[in-house]
């Protein structure tokens, strides 16, 4: 059984850091009680939210901020458990797309992170909005410090266009690709905040 110690301190920043670390520990302990380890859960979540340009081994590596070898082993484990499939790109056989299987989709309905989402719903909406803004800012600072890449939802990217052609509702001016509604609501490896 994992034990978590809470260090009480009077310094606000230290208390916040301790609270965040404690909260992460709580979620991780819930994850460890399942068939996946925490990194596998993160990879599965990423693939659920990644758009078609980003659901790849490279995208997962950058998102998870880990080595290629570690992410490769994580993806192999998810594939062996029947939760993801690797598919070759129809046009460029060198590119691999990672797709959740029905079993992977089903497992996400039991995601331990959902318990945290339920806990957040107990807070007033104004507090949740402030927390969201603060957490995004904190993540941005942490990613800058570690040299990590910031991912974001397609529709908040400066390359996102609503004036699409070719029958799609949206367009990515960076990739020169039409975007479906589903793409606009996903995270992208190429995201550049508007």
C-alpha positions as CSV (number, residue, x, y, z in Angstrom):
1,X,0.0,0.0,0.0
2,X,1.4,3.4,-1.0
3,X,1.5,6.0,1.7
4,X,1.5,9.7,1.0
5,X,2.9,12.3,3.3
6,X,1.7,15.8,3.4
7,X,4.2,18.3,4.5
8,X,2.5,21.3,6.2
9,X,4.2,24.6,5.5
10,X,3.1,28.2,5.8
11,X,4.7,29.3,2.5
12,X,1.9,29.5,-0.1
13,X,4.0,28.3,-3.0
14,X,5.3,25.4,-1.0
15,X,1.8,24.5,0.1
16,X,0.5,24.7,-3.5
17,X,3.3,22.5,-4.7
18,X,2.7,20.0,-2.0
19,X,-1.1,19.9,-2.7
20,X,-0.5,19.4,-6.4
21,X,2.0,16.7,-5.8
22,X,-0.4,15.0,-3.4
23,X,-3.2,15.2,-6.0
24,X,-1.0,13.7,-8.7
25,X,0.0,10.9,-6.3
26,X,-3.7,10.2,-5.6
27,X,-4.5,9.9,-9.3
28,X,-1.4,7.7,-9.9
29,X,-2.4,5.3,-7.1
30,X,-5.8,4.9,-8.7
31,X,-4.1,4.2,-12.0
32,X,-1.8,1.6,-10.5
33,X,-4.8,-0.4,-9.3
34,X,-5.8,-1.1,-12.9
35,X,-4.4,-3.1,-15.8
36,X,-2.3,-0.2,-17.0
37,X,0.5,1.7,-15.5
38,X,0.4,5.5,-15.3
39,X,2.5,6.1,-18.5
40,X,0.2,3.6,-20.4
41,X,-2.8,5.6,-19.2
42,X,-1.3,8.8,-20.4
43,X,-0.5,7.3,-23.8
44,X,-4.0,6.0,-24.2
45,X,-5.5,9.4,-23.2
46,X,-3.2,11.1,-25.7
47,X,-4.2,8.8,-28.5
48,X,-7.9,9.4,-27.7
49,X,-7.4,13.2,-28.0
50,X,-4.8,13.4,-30.8
51,X,-5.9,14.4,-34.2
52,X,-5.1,12.4,-37.3
53,X,-1.8,14.3,-37.8
54,X,-0.6,13.6,-34.3
55,X,-1.7,10.1,-33.4
56,X,1.8,8.7,-34.2
57,X,4.8,7.3,-32.3
58,X,6.5,10.7,-32.8
59,X,3.5,12.6,-31.4
60,X,3.2,10.3,-28.4
61,X,6.9,10.7,-27.7
62,X,6.7,14.5,-27.8
63,X,3.5,14.6,-25.8
64,X,4.7,12.3,-23.1
65,X,8.1,14.0,-22.9
66,X,9.9,10.7,-22.8
67,X,12.5,8.8,-24.8
68,X,11.7,7.1,-28.0
69,X,12.6,3.7,-26.4
70,X,10.3,4.2,-23.4
71,X,7.4,5.3,-25.6
72,X,8.0,2.5,-28.0
73,X,7.8,0.0,-25.1
74,X,4.6,1.7,-23.9
75,X,3.0,1.5,-27.3
76,X,4.1,-2.2,-27.7
77,X,2.4,-3.0,-24.3
78,X,-0.8,-1.2,-25.3
79,X,-0.8,-3.1,-28.7
80,X,-0.2,-6.5,-26.9
81,X,-3.2,-5.7,-24.6
82,X,-5.3,-5.1,-27.7
83,X,-5.9,-1.4,-26.9
84,X,-4.3,0.2,-29.9
85,X,-3.4,-0.8,-33.5
86,X,-0.6,0.5,-35.7
87,X,-1.6,1.3,-39.2
88,X,0.5,2.4,-42.2
89,X,-0.4,5.7,-43.9
90,X,-2.1,5.0,-47.2
91,X,0.0,7.5,-49.1
92,X,3.3,7.4,-47.2
93,X,4.2,3.8,-46.0
94,X,6.9,5.2,-43.7
95,X,4.3,6.9,-41.5
96,X,2.5,5.0,-38.8
97,X,-0.9,6.0,-37.3
98,X,-1.9,4.8,-33.9
99,X,-5.6,4.0,-33.5
100,X,-7.6,3.0,-30.4
101,X,-9.3,-0.3,-30.7
102,X,-12.9,-0.8,-29.4
103,X,-11.2,-2.4,-26.3
104,X,-9.1,0.8,-25.9
105,X,-12.2,3.0,-26.2
106,X,-14.0,0.8,-23.7
107,X,-11.2,1.0,-21.2
108,X,-11.2,4.8,-21.3
109,X,-14.7,4.7,-19.9
110,X,-13.1,3.4,-16.8
111,X,-10.3,5.9,-16.7
112,X,-9.2,6.8,-13.1
113,X,-8.8,10.4,-14.2
114,X,-12.6,10.5,-14.6
115,X,-12.8,10.4,-10.8
116,X,-10.8,13.6,-10.6
117,X,-13.1,15.2,-13.2
118,X,-16.1,14.2,-10.9
119,X,-14.3,15.7,-7.9
120,X,-13.7,19.0,-9.9
121,X,-17.4,19.2,-10.6
122,X,-18.0,19.7,-6.9
123,X,-16.3,23.0,-7.1
124,X,-18.0,26.2,-8.2
125,X,-17.6,27.1,-11.8
126,X,-15.7,30.3,-11.2
127,X,-13.1,28.3,-9.1
128,X,-12.8,25.7,-11.9
129,X,-12.2,28.4,-14.5
130,X,-9.5,30.1,-12.3
131,X,-7.9,26.6,-11.7
132,X,-7.9,25.9,-15.4
133,X,-6.2,29.2,-16.2
134,X,-3.6,28.7,-13.4
135,X,-2.9,25.1,-14.4
136,X,-2.4,26.1,-18.1
137,X,0.0,28.8,-17.0
138,X,1.9,26.4,-14.7
139,X,2.1,23.8,-17.4
140,X,3.5,26.4,-19.8
141,X,6.2,27.4,-17.3
142,X,7.1,23.7,-16.6
143,X,7.3,22.9,-20.3
144,X,9.5,25.9,-21.0
145,X,11.8,24.9,-18.2
146,X,12.1,21.3,-19.4
147,X,12.1,22.1,-23.2
148,X,8.9,20.2,-23.7
149,X,6.4,20.9,-26.4
150,X,3.0,22.5,-25.7
151,X,0.1,20.8,-27.4
152,X,-3.2,22.4,-27.9
153,X,-6.6,22.0,-29.5
154,X,-6.7,22.5,-33.2
155,X,-9.3,25.3,-33.2
156,X,-7.1,27.4,-30.9
157,X,-4.2,27.3,-33.3
158,X,-3.1,30.3,-35.4
159,X,-3.2,28.0,-38.5
160,X,-6.8,27.1,-38.0
161,X,-9.2,28.5,-40.6
162,X,-12.9,28.5,-40.8
163,X,-12.9,29.5,-44.5
164,X,-12.2,26.0,-45.8
165,X,-12.6,24.8,-49.3
166,X,-13.1,21.3,-50.8
167,X,-16.2,20.6,-48.7
168,X,-14.6,20.5,-45.3
169,X,-15.8,22.9,-42.6
170,X,-12.2,24.0,-41.6
171,X,-8.7,24.2,-42.9
172,X,-5.1,24.0,-41.6
173,X,-3.0,26.6,-43.3
174,X,0.2,25.1,-41.9
175,X,-0.3,21.6,-43.3
176,X,-2.5,22.7,-46.2
177,X,-5.1,20.1,-45.2
178,X,-8.9,20.3,-44.9
179,X,-10.2,19.6,-41.4
180,X,-13.3,17.8,-40.3
181,X,-15.2,18.9,-37.2
182,X,-13.5,16.0,-35.3
183,X,-10.1,17.3,-36.2
184,X,-10.9,20.8,-34.8
185,X,-11.8,19.3,-31.4
186,X,-8.5,17.3,-31.1
187,X,-5.0,18.2,-29.9
188,X,-2.3,18.7,-32.4
189,X,1.4,18.2,-32.5
190,X,1.8,21.2,-34.7
191,X,-0.2,23.5,-32.5
192,X,0.9,27.2,-32.4
193,X,-1.3,29.3,-30.1
194,X,-3.3,32.0,-31.8
